[in-house]
Amino acid sequence: MQSGAALDSIQTALEIDRRLSELETQARANRSAVGSAFLYSVSLARIAAWAKGLESRGFVLVPVSAIVNTPKQ
């Protein structure tokens, strides 16, 4: 999965779970990762379930603005 790619381009629980796992792999390798999703009910359900265990796996969920470099003026 490319960084920032939609987690739910295939709207099945199994595929969303697979992409969330890939997102974690990217975050471990790069110290951060960005994923996006639409407001599909399956997306919300899978992301909510996944997010419950993030801290125990060593992750913190943050807004994208916390990891994106902003240009200095």
KEROGU-585308 format. One record per atom (N, C-alpha, C, O): residue in one letter; x, y, z. Coordinates in steps of 0.05 Angstrom, whole numbers, plus 5000, padded with zeros to 4 digits. Each point is the difference from the previous one (the first is absolute). Example, Ala and Ser with C-alpha at 12.3 -4.5 7.8 and 13.67 -1.06 7.14 Angstrom:
residues 2
A526448865156 A498250245000 A501850245000 A502150005013 S497250214973 S501650245001 S498550225014 S501050225004 
This chain:
residues 73
M501749765000 M498350245000 M501850255000 M501950015016 Q497550184967 Q501550255000 Q499150175023 Q497749995009 S504250175001 S499350185022 S497750184992 S500150124978 G498049915039 G497750174994 G497849884983 G497950124995 A502649634997 A497949864984 A497649955016 A500149965024 A497650034963 A497549945014 A500049725012 A500649814986 L498750175039 L499949745013 L497649834991 L500049765003 D498050374986 D497649874993 D499250014971 D497650014993 S504449994989 S499450004972 S498649734992 S498450004981 I502149795034 I498449764999 I498649975027 I501249975021 Q496250054978 Q498450035024 Q499249745013 Q497649935001 T504349925008 T499549765015 T501650015026 T502150125001 A496949765020 A501350015026 A502849874997 A501950115011 L498449674975 L502549874997 L502150184986 L502350015008 E496950124970 E501850184986 E500850245016 E502350085000 I495850045014 I500650235017 I501949925022 I501950145006 D497749635007 D501849905020 D502849964989 D502050065014 R498249834962 R502649954987 R501450264996 R502450035005 R496250174985 R501250274995 R500850145026 R502050145001 L496549825020 L500750115026 L502649875010 L501750145012 S498549614984 S502549865007 S502450104984 S502150045011 E497550014964 E502150124983 E500750285010 E502450074999 L495650085010 L500550265010 L501949995025 L501850165003 E497749655014 E501749965024 E502849934991 E502050105012 T498349734968 T502749924990 T501450254990 T502450045005 Q496250134980 Q501250254990 Q500850185024 Q502250124999 A496249905021 A500650175023 A502449905015 A501750165009 R498649584993 R502449895013 R502550074984 R502150075011 A497749904963 A502350054983 A500850294997 A502350074998 N495750105002 N500450294994 N499450195023 N500350244997 R499049655026 R499450155024 R497350154998 R499250135019 S499549864958 S497350104997 S498849894974 S501449914983 A496050115015 A498649914976 A497350154999 A498950085020 V500149964955 V497550144996 V498149824985 V500749884980 G496950095031 G497949864986 G497550164999 G499650185017 S498749774964 S497550144999 S497749804994 S500549784990 A497150305016 A497749834995 A497650184997 A499950235009 F498149654978 F497450144998 F498249925023 F500749835016 L497050294986 L498249965022 L498149764995 L497750025006 Y503449774983 Y498449754997 Y499849875027 Y501850015016 S495949864989 S499649885026 S502149785005 S500949975023 V499849884957 V502149795004 V502750125007 V501449905016 S499250334972 S502550145006 S500150095028 S501949965015 L495950174994 L499950115027 L500249775020 L501450035021 A497249754975 A500149785018 A502849885003 A500949945022 R500450014955 R502649885000 R502150185012 R501849915015 I498150354979 I501950195011 I499650035030 I502050025015 A495649994994 A499450025029 A501149765015 A501250025021 A498449744968 A501049755013 A503150005000 A501249945020 W500050144958 W502950014998 W501250215019 W502049945013 A496750294989 A501150215017 A500049945029 A501650105015 K496649724994 K499949935029 K502649875009 K500750035024 G500749834959 G502449875008 G502650134992 G502249895004 L497650354986 L502450144990 L502250045021 L502349944996 E496950175027 E501950075020 E501549755010 E502450015005 S496249764998 S501349765009 S502049894979 S501849845007 R497950254968 R501949924979 R502150224995 R501749974982 G498350245035 G502150204999 G499450234980 G501950134991 F495649925003 F499350214981 F498250215014 F498749955020 V501450294968 V498350225008 V498650104975 V501350064980 L496149985021 L498550114978 L500050305002 L499250115021 V501750034959 V500250295000 V498850114974 V499749864981 P499550405020 P499150124975 P502450024980 P502350025009 V497149984966 V502150014980 V501750265003 V502349994993 S496550225017 S501550255004 S502349965020 S501950164999 A498149645017 A502149955020 A502549884987 A502150015012 I497649884964 I502349874987 I500850114973 I502149934990 V496350255000 V500650124974 V501750255004 V499450175017 N502749864967 N501650245002 N498550234988 N498949984978 T501150245036 T498750244989 T502350194991 T502050025014 P497650124964 P502050194991 P500450235019 P498150105011 K504449974993 K500650235017 K499850264984 K500750014977 Q498250195036 Q499650264986 Q501950205010 Q499950234990 
